[in-house]
Amino acid sequence: MSKKKKISHIVYSTNPDYRAQYEVEEKVETLPPQQQILKVHLEKKHRGGKTVNIIRDFVGNEDDLKELGKMLKSKCGTGGSVKDGEIIIQGDFREKIMEILEKEGYKTKRVGG
């Protein structure tokens, strides 16, 4: 099923032939783990000195990304969030995250410090 999203911001038109324009949102298919290379970043900037791991380059829909983030948070025993196509895990768990992702079938790359 596809959802229609209205683009036009027109409230009223005097044109009798006017049709509202719609953009069709397509559901993104999630690639299998073997075809994905996830980048694991370690970041301290702009976070009040706190360390976080950021997992980027996931190709797939938002629901699968949230599910992966939930699994990583529970296995690391820490908090985090999923937003803007990234998984944010609180603390320095880079090695553990990379091991978990590799057991799940993902390829990983260490990026940054």
C-alpha positions as semicolon CSV with decimal commas, in nm:
position;residue;x (nm);y (nm);z (nm)
1;M;0,000;0,000;0,000
2;S;0,131;0,342;-0,082
3;K;0,047;0,659;0,103
4;K;-0,021;0,984;-0,076
5;K;0,132;1,300;0,058
6;K;-0,012;1,631;-0,050
7;I;0,253;1,870;-0,179
8;S;0,039;2,168;-0,263
9;H;-0,034;2,429;0,001
10;I;-0,320;2,584;-0,194
11;V;-0,632;2,629;0,014
12;Y;-0,863;2,759;-0,258
13;S;-0,841;2,793;-0,635
14;T;-1,071;2,969;-0,880
15;N;-0,948;2,744;-1,161
16;P;-1,223;2,487;-1,228
17;D;-0,970;2,244;-1,382
18;Y;-0,729;2,256;-1,086
19;R;-0,614;1,921;-0,945
20;A;-0,405;1,891;-0,632
21;Q;-0,060;1,743;-0,689
22;Y;0,035;1,437;-0,491
23;E;0,367;1,273;-0,427
24;V;0,366;0,899;-0,376
25;E;0,590;0,776;-0,098
26;E;0,757;0,449;-0,186
27;K;0,848;0,205;0,083
28;V;1,223;0,143;0,091
29;E;1,322;-0,223;0,082
30;T;1,578;-0,332;0,339
31;L;1,890;-0,491;0,197
32;P;1,999;-0,824;0,348
33;P;2,268;-0,790;0,618
34;Q;2,531;-0,954;0,395
35;Q;2,498;-0,669;0,143
36;Q;2,530;-0,385;0,394
37;I;2,843;-0,219;0,528
38;L;2,765;-0,029;0,848
39;K;3,004;0,238;0,972
40;V;3,056;0,262;1,347
41;H;3,162;0,610;1,462
42;L;3,283;0,718;1,806
43;E;3,181;1,073;1,886
44;K;3,237;1,307;2,182
45;K;3,177;1,650;2,031
46;H;2,864;1,852;2,109
47;R;2,751;1,604;2,373
48;G;2,875;1,760;2,695
49;G;3,183;1,537;2,705
50;K;2,978;1,218;2,684
51;T;3,086;0,944;2,446
52;V;2,841;0,790;2,198
53;N;2,863;0,538;1,916
54;I;2,683;0,623;1,594
55;I;2,599;0,353;1,341
56;R;2,549;0,494;0,990
57;D;2,483;0,379;0,632
58;F;2,194;0,141;0,705
59;V;1,997;0,080;0,385
60;G;1,637;-0,001;0,457
61;N;1,310;0,116;0,603
62;E;1,272;0,297;0,934
63;D;1,106;0,004;1,113
64;D;1,401;-0,230;1,048
65;L;1,643;0,041;1,161
66;K;1,449;0,087;1,487
67;E;1,445;-0,289;1,543
68;L;1,823;-0,309;1,495
69;G;1,872;-0,013;1,730
70;K;1,655;-0,174;1,997
71;M;1,851;-0,499;1,971
72;L;2,186;-0,318;2,001
73;K;2,070;-0,114;2,301
74;S;1,947;-0,424;2,484
75;K;2,263;-0,627;2,413
76;C;2,488;-0,339;2,523
77;G;2,272;-0,269;2,828
78;T;2,261;0,103;2,764
79;G;2,039;0,377;2,625
80;G;2,031;0,537;2,288
81;S;1,804;0,647;2,009
82;V;1,731;0,606;1,640
83;K;1,686;0,921;1,434
84;D;1,779;1,067;1,096
85;G;1,879;0,724;0,964
86;E;2,136;0,672;1,242
87;I;2,152;0,456;1,553
88;I;2,300;0,635;1,855
89;I;2,425;0,416;2,142
90;Q;2,537;0,586;2,465
91;G;2,884;0,499;2,592
92;D;3,193;0,351;2,428
93;F;3,081;0,006;2,310
94;R;3,237;0,013;1,965
95;E;3,406;-0,330;1,984
96;K;3,097;-0,494;2,129
97;I;2,869;-0,331;1,869
98;M;3,094;-0,446;1,586
99;E;3,094;-0,805;1,721
100;I;2,713;-0,806;1,755
101;L;2,663;-0,668;1,403
102;E;2,906;-0,920;1,254
103;K;2,722;-1,206;1,428
104;E;2,400;-1,075;1,270
105;G;2,567;-1,090;0,927
106;Y;2,649;-0,722;0,872
107;K;2,988;-0,602;0,753
108;T;3,129;-0,322;0,968
109;K;3,390;-0,050;0,941
110;R;3,547;0,144;1,225
111;V;3,544;0,517;1,151
112;G;3,723;0,786;1,353
113;G;3,921;0,778;1,680
